[in-house]
Amino acid sequence: MKKLYATCIVFFIVFSTFANPVITADNNNGRWRNNSTWDLNRRPKDGDTVIIPAGITVILDNNQNLSNAVLFIKVYGTLEIRNGGRLSMDFSSTIIVYEGGIITAHNGAGADETIRIGNVIKFRGTEDDKMGPAISDATTGASPNGFNHNTLPVKLIGFNVARKNNDVLIEWSTSQEANSSHYEIQRSENGSAWITIANVSAAGNSSVTKNYSYTDRNNTAKVSYYRIKQVDQDGRFEITAVRSVKMETGNIQVKISSGSNNSVYLHFSQQVRSNVIVKVMTMNGQVVKQQTISNPVGQQNVSVQSGANKGIYVVSISDGQNLNTSGQVFLQ
């Protein structure tokens, strides 16, 4: 058993760079800069969905320069900025403060305490607290108007793109919709000039998970960028973060992240033309779930039995040939 445990650890270290998991703060009053604040025992990095749960306060008290990192931050608890703390992220990043959540700053250097998305300061320590519901991204203004405080009509829980031959599969999911009208699929070849290539009808009103998809066929560009414009029935809209895809054949990338209800989300950057075996294991090597997926592409969901203990699990993915990767997830 000890030998198997060591094998799992080495396997994870070698391949963890392929995973883009959800990272959750689980140490109340922990500092952003400390690994011990986060359930994955590391600080947030590019591609992460960062969650600050209700009842948890995360303290930002130094300079976190993640200007080349795309983060999706979900604040249900408190993000507290102190002592000149600064957070800088890529222009495609998003911060959502949910009802009951708050971003606050005190005991510090006032205007030097900032949250920046791209080159735009969205929050300064001299402002009033930002209380949810509120959202800040590339489409909102600059401080003191960096957050849109309108009700969040749609809760987006997933948005991914994947290559399938000469087509691009675009998938997104919502956990809640209110007064939603439709989604506009937008594409760009340079990340700045956008065209709408399709409209997809929305559910309108829903409190359960809804899955959407659209296929952009015969894409000839070497690299394409995609985003989704969610439009309400009253004409208001929000725009998602940007996703990109390369149309040239290359190594398949697999993103691994935690889902809701003891599930694991997988995203395949292009189609695997074979059966893929997915194993979810405890850190001592016990397999709690094994599933075979035939020719996977895009987003896939693996459900783990409800009796699984809360904690960190290793997810291994293999097609028995060239695809061998793994990552870790936190199941609750």
Secondary structure, DSSP 8 states (H G I E B T S, - for coil): -HHHHHHHHHHHHHHGGG---EEEB-STTEETT-GGGBTTSS---TT-EEEE-TT-EEEE-SEEEETT---EEEESSEEEE-TT-EEEE-TT-EEEE-TT-EEEE-SS-GGG-EEEETTEEEEETTS--EESSEEESTTS-STTS-SB-S---EEEEEEEEEEETTEEEEEEEEEEESSEEEEEEEEESSSSS-EEEEEEE--SSBSS-EEEEEEE-S---SEEEEEEEEEETTS-EEE---EEEE-S-----EEEEE-SSSEEEEEESB--SSEEEEEEE-TTS-EEEEEEEES--EEEEEE--TT--SEEEEEEEE-SSS-EEEEEEEE-
